[in-house]
Amino acid sequence: MDLVPTYNTILVRPFLVGDRKLSSGVILPGSIESNLQEGEVVSVGKGSWSSTGTLLPMDIQVGDVVV
């Protein structure tokens, strides 16, 4: 079953919480990272309609990482 968002909504899969090493070498423990809300965009709606009746497409794409 595929989930398809409507209009200007997106479906996000959150990243798993656990120890994470940053590019600088700092390790964030899972307890700190649980406050971070990041995820990958799984599905994107078609966009919203303007007042003139034209479809305004979404700027975000499947696979983008969002906070």
PyRosetta script that sets phi, psi and omega in degrees:
from pyrosetta import init, pose_from_sequence

init()
pose = pose_from_sequence("MDLVPTYNTILVRPFLVGDRKLSSGVILPGSIESNLQEGEVVSVGKGSWSSTGTLLPMDIQVGDVVV")
pose.set_psi(1, 127.2)
pose.set_omega(1, 177.6)
pose.set_phi(2, -97.6)
pose.set_psi(2, 133.8)
pose.set_omega(2, 175.0)
pose.set_phi(3, -94.9)
pose.set_psi(3, 126.6)
pose.set_omega(3, -179.2)
pose.set_phi(4, -119.9)
pose.set_psi(4, 113.8)
pose.set_omega(4, 177.8)
pose.set_phi(5, -67.7)
pose.set_psi(5, 152.4)
pose.set_omega(5, 178.8)
pose.set_phi(6, -99.4)
pose.set_psi(6, 151.0)
pose.set_omega(6, 175.7)
pose.set_phi(7, 49.7)
pose.set_psi(7, -123.0)
pose.set_omega(7, -173.5)
pose.set_phi(8, -103.3)
pose.set_psi(8, 45.6)
pose.set_omega(8, 177.7)
pose.set_phi(9, -114.6)
pose.set_psi(9, 159.5)
pose.set_omega(9, 178.5)
pose.set_phi(10, -130.7)
pose.set_psi(10, 159.6)
pose.set_omega(10, 175.1)
pose.set_phi(11, -112.5)
pose.set_psi(11, 125.9)
pose.set_omega(11, -174.7)
pose.set_phi(12, -119.7)
pose.set_psi(12, 133.5)
pose.set_omega(12, 173.1)
pose.set_phi(13, -98.4)
pose.set_psi(13, 116.0)
pose.set_omega(13, -177.8)
pose.set_phi(14, -70.0)
pose.set_psi(14, 149.1)
pose.set_omega(14, 175.8)
pose.set_phi(15, -74.2)
pose.set_psi(15, 150.4)
pose.set_omega(15, 178.3)
pose.set_phi(16, -71.0)
pose.set_psi(16, 145.5)
pose.set_omega(16, 179.5)
pose.set_phi(17, -88.4)
pose.set_psi(17, 131.9)
pose.set_omega(17, 178.1)
pose.set_phi(18, -179.3)
pose.set_psi(18, -177.6)
pose.set_omega(18, 177.7)
pose.set_phi(19, -63.6)
pose.set_psi(19, 139.2)
pose.set_omega(19, -177.6)
pose.set_phi(20, -137.9)
pose.set_psi(20, 133.3)
pose.set_omega(20, 179.1)
pose.set_phi(21, -101.6)
pose.set_psi(21, 125.1)
pose.set_omega(21, 178.7)
pose.set_phi(22, -79.9)
pose.set_psi(22, 166.0)
pose.set_omega(22, 180.0)
pose.set_phi(23, -63.0)
pose.set_psi(23, -23.5)
pose.set_omega(23, 178.9)
pose.set_phi(24, -80.3)
pose.set_psi(24, -7.1)
pose.set_omega(24, 179.8)
pose.set_phi(25, 99.0)
pose.set_psi(25, -6.2)
pose.set_omega(25, 179.1)
pose.set_phi(26, -75.9)
pose.set_psi(26, 134.8)
pose.set_omega(26, 178.5)
pose.set_phi(27, -102.1)
pose.set_psi(27, 123.7)
pose.set_omega(27, 176.7)
pose.set_phi(28, -94.1)
pose.set_psi(28, 120.3)
pose.set_omega(28, 176.6)
pose.set_phi(29, -69.1)
pose.set_psi(29, 157.6)
pose.set_omega(29, -177.3)
pose.set_phi(30, -58.4)
pose.set_psi(30, -32.9)
pose.set_omega(30, -178.7)
pose.set_phi(31, -65.9)
pose.set_psi(31, -33.7)
pose.set_omega(31, 177.8)
pose.set_phi(32, -77.1)
pose.set_psi(32, -41.0)
pose.set_omega(32, -175.3)
pose.set_phi(33, -71.8)
pose.set_psi(33, -17.1)
pose.set_omega(33, 179.4)
pose.set_phi(34, -63.0)
pose.set_psi(34, -21.1)
pose.set_omega(34, 177.2)
pose.set_phi(35, -80.0)
pose.set_psi(35, -19.0)
pose.set_omega(35, 177.9)
pose.set_phi(36, -80.9)
pose.set_psi(36, 134.8)
pose.set_omega(36, -179.6)
pose.set_phi(37, -116.8)
pose.set_psi(37, 94.2)
pose.set_omega(37, 179.3)
pose.set_phi(38, -122.0)
pose.set_psi(38, 154.5)
pose.set_omega(38, 176.6)
pose.set_phi(39, -166.2)
pose.set_psi(39, 171.2)
pose.set_omega(39, 179.8)
pose.set_phi(40, -106.0)
pose.set_psi(40, 136.2)
pose.set_omega(40, 179.5)
pose.set_phi(41, -72.8)
pose.set_psi(41, 123.0)
pose.set_omega(41, -177.7)
pose.set_phi(42, -98.3)
pose.set_psi(42, -36.2)
pose.set_omega(42, -178.0)
pose.set_phi(43, -150.5)
pose.set_psi(43, 147.7)
pose.set_omega(43, -176.5)
pose.set_phi(44, -129.0)
pose.set_psi(44, 137.7)
pose.set_omega(44, 175.3)
pose.set_phi(45, -72.3)
pose.set_psi(45, 173.9)
pose.set_omega(45, -176.1)
pose.set_phi(46, -74.7)
pose.set_psi(46, -23.5)
pose.set_omega(46, -178.6)
pose.set_phi(47, 125.8)
pose.set_psi(47, -170.1)
pose.set_omega(47, -179.6)
pose.set_phi(48, -118.3)
pose.set_psi(48, 163.5)
pose.set_omega(48, -179.4)
pose.set_phi(49, -96.7)
pose.set_psi(49, 136.5)
pose.set_omega(49, 177.4)
pose.set_phi(50, -82.1)
pose.set_psi(50, 173.1)
pose.set_omega(50, -179.9)
pose.set_phi(51, -67.9)
pose.set_psi(51, -19.8)
pose.set_omega(51, 178.8)
pose.set_phi(52, -89.6)
pose.set_psi(52, -3.4)
pose.set_omega(52, 176.9)
pose.set_phi(53, 93.8)
pose.set_psi(53, 11.1)
pose.set_omega(53, 177.5)
pose.set_phi(54, -98.0)
pose.set_psi(54, 148.6)
pose.set_omega(54, -179.7)
pose.set_phi(55, -81.7)
pose.set_psi(55, 125.5)
pose.set_omega(55, 177.4)
pose.set_phi(56, -99.2)
pose.set_psi(56, 107.2)
pose.set_omega(56, -175.8)
pose.set_phi(57, -69.4)
pose.set_psi(57, 160.4)
pose.set_omega(57, 180.0)
pose.set_phi(58, -74.6)
pose.set_psi(58, 144.6)
pose.set_omega(58, 176.8)
pose.set_phi(59, -82.9)
pose.set_psi(59, -19.5)
pose.set_omega(59, -176.5)
pose.set_phi(60, -92.9)
pose.set_psi(60, 150.1)
pose.set_omega(60, -178.3)
pose.set_phi(61, -125.4)
pose.set_psi(61, 162.5)
pose.set_omega(61, 176.2)
pose.set_phi(62, -62.1)
pose.set_psi(62, 133.4)
pose.set_omega(62, -179.5)
pose.set_phi(63, 100.7)
pose.set_psi(63, -14.1)
pose.set_omega(63, 177.3)
pose.set_phi(64, -68.2)
pose.set_psi(64, 150.2)
pose.set_omega(64, 175.8)
pose.set_phi(65, -100.8)
pose.set_psi(65, 130.4)
pose.set_omega(65, -178.0)
pose.set_phi(66, -121.9)
pose.set_psi(66, 155.2)
pose.set_omega(66, 178.2)
pose.set_phi(67, -113.3)
pose.dump_pdb("model.pdb")
